Amino acid sequence: MMLVRRRFLHLAGAALALPAATRMALAQAAPGTPKLTLLLKADLQGQDQKVQETVVNLLEMAPGVGAPWHMHPGAQEIIFVLDGDLAVEVEGQGTKKVSAGEIALIPAEIPHLARNDSTNVMARALVTHSRADKDKPFFVVLKRPT
């Protein structure tokens, strides 16, 4: 029991020290080495600050292709565009053009869609869902909001 407790304390200490050591190492990174850039730091919206599951997908959308109006029950969505541009329309917020290197944040339970309005450029994005309830459906198609 004492050995388990000592091992736990060592691991806990390492877990506390690791983020600070990582920040120091990255801040002092030599040219030509990886650089960590914070893209988004935001509290969860509409999920009572609870996450049961995180789902990350690569979205590839050909020119002129779009997703239907939909929502993710109990899941906040983050779209990070890698290539091209996406038009992201969120009910009550209008349409926003999201270009490569930019992020769209969509709260849980909010109808939305994404589409590639380009006529000749493929769009690619990382799409992350933070799900508060894995028992709810992941994707619900909706009629266009009025």
C-alpha positions in Angstrom: 0.0 0.0 0.0 2.8 2.4 0.9 4.5 1.6 -2.5 1.3 2.4 -4.4 0.8 5.7 -2.5 4.5 6.7 -3.1 4.1 5.8 -6.8 0.9 7.9 -7.0 2.6 10.9 -5.4 5.5 10.7 -7.8 3.1 10.5 -10.8 1.0 13.4 -9.4 4.1 15.5 -8.9 5.2 14.8 -12.5 1.8 15.7 -13.8 2.0 19.0 -12.1 5.5 19.8 -13.2 5.1 18.6 -16.8 2.9 21.6 -18.1 5.3 24.2 -16.7 8.3 22.3 -18.1 6.6 22.1 -21.5 5.8 25.8 -21.5 9.4 26.6 -20.7 10.8 24.3 -23.3 8.5 25.6 -26.0 9.2 29.2 -25.1 12.9 28.5 -25.5 12.6 26.4 -28.6 15.5 26.8 -31.0 14.8 27.8 -34.6 13.6 24.9 -36.7 12.0 23.0 -33.8 8.2 22.6 -33.2 6.3 25.5 -31.9 3.0 25.2 -30.0 0.4 27.8 -30.9 -2.8 28.0 -28.8 -5.7 28.0 -31.2 -8.6 28.1 -28.9 -9.2 28.1 -25.1 -12.9 28.4 -24.3 -15.3 27.0 -21.7 -17.8 24.5 -22.8 -21.1 26.0 -23.8 -24.5 24.3 -23.1 -23.2 21.2 -21.4 -23.1 22.0 -17.7 -19.3 21.9 -18.0 -19.3 18.1 -18.4 -17.7 16.0 -21.1 -18.2 12.2 -21.4 -16.5 11.8 -24.8 -14.5 13.8 -27.3 -14.8 13.0 -31.0 -12.3 14.3 -33.6 -13.0 13.9 -37.3 -11.3 15.0 -40.5 -13.9 16.7 -42.7 -13.2 16.8 -46.5 -15.7 18.8 -48.5 -15.5 19.0 -52.3 -16.3 22.3 -54.1 -20.0 23.1 -53.9 -20.7 20.4 -51.2 -22.4 21.2 -47.9 -23.8 19.5 -44.8 -27.6 19.8 -44.1 -29.0 21.8 -41.3 -28.3 19.7 -38.2 -27.4 19.8 -34.5 -25.5 17.7 -32.1 -27.5 17.0 -28.9 -25.3 17.5 -25.9 -22.2 18.2 -28.0 -20.2 21.4 -28.6 -18.5 21.5 -32.0 -15.2 23.1 -33.0 -14.3 23.4 -36.7 -10.6 24.1 -37.4 -10.2 24.7 -41.2 -7.0 23.2 -42.5 -7.3 24.0 -46.3 -9.7 26.1 -48.3 -12.7 28.0 -46.8 -16.0 26.9 -45.2 -19.1 28.9 -44.8 -20.4 28.1 -41.4 -24.0 29.2 -40.7 -25.3 29.1 -37.1 -28.9 29.7 -36.2 -29.2 33.2 -34.7 -25.7 34.2 -35.6 -25.7 34.3 -39.4 -23.0 33.0 -41.8 -19.3 33.3 -41.1 -16.5 32.5 -43.6 -13.9 30.4 -41.9 -10.6 30.2 -43.7 -7.6 27.9 -43.3 -6.1 28.5 -39.8 -9.3 29.8 -38.4 -11.9 28.2 -36.0 -15.7 28.2 -35.7 -17.1 27.3 -32.3 -20.7 26.0 -32.2 -22.5 25.6 -28.9 -24.4 22.4 -28.2 -28.0 22.1 -29.2 -27.8 24.9 -31.8 -28.8 24.2 -35.4 -26.0 24.9 -37.9 -24.5 23.9 -41.2 -21.1 24.1 -43.0 -20.6 24.2 -46.8 -17.8 24.7 -49.3 -18.9 27.6 -51.5 -15.8 27.3 -53.7 -16.2 26.2 -57.3 -12.8 24.6 -57.6 -11.0 24.2 -54.2 -11.4 21.3 -51.8 -11.9 22.3 -48.1 -10.5 20.2 -45.2 -11.1 20.7 -41.5 -10.6 19.0 -38.2 -14.0 18.8 -36.5 -14.1 18.1 -32.7 -17.2 17.4 -30.7 -17.1 17.5 -26.9 -20.1 15.3 -25.9 -21.8 15.6 -22.6 -24.1 12.6 -23.1 -23.0 9.6 -25.2 -26.5 8.2 -25.0 -27.9 11.0 -27.1 -27.7 10.8 -30.9 -24.6 12.2 -32.3 -26.1 13.9 -35.4 -29.7 15.1 -35.9 -30.8 16.4 -39.4 -33.2 19.4 -39.2 -35.3 21.4 -41.5 -33.9 24.9 -42.3 -34.7 27.2 -39.4 -37.2 30.0 -40.2 
